[in-house]
Amino acid sequence: MSISSRFSVGIHILALIEINKGDVSTSEFLADSVNTNPAVIRKIMGMLKNAELVKVRPGIAGAELRKELSEITLLDVYKAVNVVQDKELFSIHENSNPQCPVGRNIQNTIGPLLEIAQTALEKALGNVTIEDVVRDIIEREKLNNN
């Protein structure tokens, strides 16, 4: 099972709001770019709003970033869209056979290793900002247009 696509869609939304700055970023506009239903965008936008990453106003079309691009990390997005709870990225099967040496010890053996892996992932996400993502998108677009 992979990490929820809400994560990549959240990043997509934030990057597009910035790149479209000056124009109105409605849920329909964002949905067209993501190629999904506007209701999906509105749900994720609500999560981003609750995390204070975007500003949306009832009855007024469009969204804006609440913070500078350099202040929003991928970890912020990861947490905002409820990808996983703390220390729960990896789940370990329960009810192993206690009569088996592997079944008896597997959780205690791999649990700490999986926590280390999650911590490493979260640290890496904390080192990348939406500004980095937008910069890369702009550079790639320049290359595509040459």
N, C-alpha and C positions, 0 to 999 in steps of 0.2 A: 504494500500500500504506500502511496506517495503522500507527500505533504499536500494539504488542500490547495487547490488552484486559487483560493481566495488570496493567498500570499502573492502570487505573480500578478493577479488582477489588481490587487492593491497597489503594487509597484507601478503597474501600467497606468492606473488612474492618476497617481501623483505625478508621474513623468509627463503625461499628456496635459494635465492641468497647467503645468509649468510651460511646456512647449507651446500651448495654446493661449498663454497669458495675453491678455488684451482682448480676447474674444470670449464668448460665453461658453463654458464647458457644462453643457446640460447632461443629464443621465442618458439621453438619447444619443448625443454626440459621442460620449464616452463608450456607450454600448456598441455603437457602430465600429469603433476602433478595436474594441475587444472581441467583437463579433459574438455578442451575447444579448440577452434580453435586458432592457433598461431596469427591470425590477431587480435583477441580480446586482447591477451597478448601484442601485439605491440602497440595497442591503449592505453592501461592502462600504459604501460611502457613509452609512450610519455608523459602522464600526470605526472608520477613520475619523469621523466627527467625534465620537465618544472618546477617542484617544487624543483628541485635540490636534489632529494633523491637518484637517480641512475645516473650512467654514462653509456651511450651507445655511440658507435662510428659507423658512417656510414661505411658499408662495412666490419666491423669487428664483428664477431659473439660474443655474450656474453654481460653480463651486470655486473656492480659492484655497490656496495653501495657508495655513495658520502660522507656519514657521518658515524660516529660511531653508532653502534646499540643503545647505551644509549642516543643518541641525537635525535633519530627519534621516535616521539610519534604517537600513533594511531590517535590523532587529526591532525597531519601533513598529514597522509595518507588520512584521512577523507576530509580534505580541498583539497589535491592534486587531488583527483579523482572527484571533483565537485559533491559530494553527494547532497548538498543543498547549497543555498545561505544563508548569514547571516539572522537570524531571520525568516527563511522560512522552517524549518523542518516540521512544522505543518501548513497546510493551513486551513483557515476557509472559509466555503462557503459564497458566496457573494449574494447580492440581497435578503436578508431575508425580510419578510413582515413587513413593518414599522407600520402596524396597530396592530401587535401582540406584547405584551410586551417582549416576549422572542426574537422574530425576531428583534425588535428595539434595544435590548441591548446585544445580545449574543456575538458579535464581541468584544465590549469593555470589556465584562466580562471575557471571556476566553482567549483573546489575550495575556494579561500580564502573565497569568498562563502558557500558552504554551511557551512563551519566557523564563520563568524561567526554564521550563523543558528542553528546548534546551540548555540553558546555563549550566545546571547541567550535561547533557549528554556530552557536549564538555569539561567540566572541568574533568569529569571522564576519557575521552579519552586522555586528556592531561597528565594524571597521569600514563599512561601505555606506555611502550616503546616497540619497536621491540625486544630489548634485553630480556624483560620479556616474550614475546611471544616465542622467540627462546628457551629460557631456559626451558619453560614449555613443548614445543614440544620435546626437548631432554630428559627431565625427563619422559614424557609419553612413549617415544620410548623405554627407558631403562626398564620401567615396562612391556611393551608389549613383550620384548625379554627375560624376566626372567620367 
